[in-house]
Amino acid sequence: MDAIYYEAHKNLYINLTNRCSADCVFCIRNFADGVYGYDLRLSREPTTEEVIGALEGLDLSKYREIVFTGLGEPTIRFDVVLAVTRWLKSRNIRVRLDTNGQAA
């Protein structure tokens, strides 16, 4: 099963895409398939419903924050970022976005 999320540093990281708008020579994507023992290469991008469904089964209160990041640029799927953020914020969960700043 694809890793829609992974845990590290008391945070939960959401992995939405393998796509990226940049090709940085230092990017982990050029050297590995993931981080912290998680394979982050997605066979397909998860839908908003799949992301929320995966999160519903977790105790989100145990994380300091939920972070949109992963092996690709999350803002490529900005509609999913916004929808999942709305769902998380309605539950008073702290959210962060890690981005390369190149959102279209």
C-alpha positions in Angstrom: 0.0 0.0 0.0 1.2 3.5 -0.8 2.4 5.6 2.1 -0.2 8.4 2.2 1.3 9.5 5.5 4.4 8.8 7.7 5.4 9.6 11.2 8.6 11.4 12.4 9.7 13.9 15.0 6.3 13.7 16.8 4.6 15.0 13.6 2.5 13.3 10.9 3.6 14.0 7.3 1.1 13.8 4.4 2.5 12.5 1.1 0.2 13.6 -1.8 2.3 13.3 -4.9 5.5 12.3 -6.5 5.4 15.2 -8.9 7.5 18.3 -8.4 7.9 21.6 -10.2 11.6 21.7 -9.6 14.6 19.4 -10.2 17.0 20.3 -7.4 20.3 18.4 -7.4 20.2 18.1 -3.6 16.6 16.7 -3.5 16.1 13.4 -1.7 14.1 12.2 -4.7 17.4 11.9 -6.6 18.9 9.6 -4.1 16.2 7.6 -2.4 12.6 6.4 -2.6 11.7 7.8 0.8 12.7 8.7 4.3 12.7 7.2 7.8 12.1 3.7 6.4 9.0 4.7 4.5 8.8 4.2 0.7 7.1 7.4 -0.5 6.9 6.6 -4.2 3.2 6.5 -4.9 1.7 4.2 -7.5 -1.1 6.8 -7.9 -2.1 10.0 -6.1 -4.6 9.6 -3.3 -7.9 11.3 -3.5 -9.1 13.8 -0.9 -11.4 11.2 0.4 -8.6 8.6 0.7 -6.4 11.0 2.6 -9.2 12.0 5.1 -10.2 8.3 5.4 -6.6 7.4 6.3 -6.4 10.2 8.9 -9.8 9.3 10.4 -8.3 6.1 11.7 -5.5 7.8 13.6 -5.3 9.6 17.0 -4.3 13.0 15.5 -4.0 14.6 19.0 -0.7 12.7 19.6 1.1 14.7 16.9 2.5 18.2 17.3 1.4 19.1 13.8 0.3 17.6 10.5 2.7 18.6 7.7 2.0 18.5 4.0 5.2 17.4 2.4 6.4 14.1 1.0 8.4 13.1 -2.0 6.7 15.7 -4.3 5.6 19.3 -4.1 2.2 19.3 -2.2 0.9 22.5 -3.8 0.7 20.7 -7.2 -2.4 19.3 -5.5 -3.5 22.5 -3.9 -7.2 21.6 -4.0 -6.4 18.5 -1.9 -4.2 20.5 0.5 -7.0 23.0 1.1 -9.8 20.3 1.5 -7.7 18.3 4.0 -6.6 21.4 5.8 -10.2 22.5 6.3 -11.0 19.0 7.6 -8.1 19.1 10.0 -8.7 22.7 11.2 -12.3 21.8 12.0 -10.8 19.4 14.5 -8.5 22.0 15.9 -5.4 20.2 14.5 -2.3 22.3 13.8 -1.2 22.2 10.1 2.0 23.2 8.3 2.9 23.2 4.6 6.4 22.5 3.4 6.8 23.8 -0.1 9.4 24.9 -2.7 7.4 28.1 -3.2 6.7 27.5 -6.9 2.9 26.9 -6.7 1.2 27.8 -10.0 
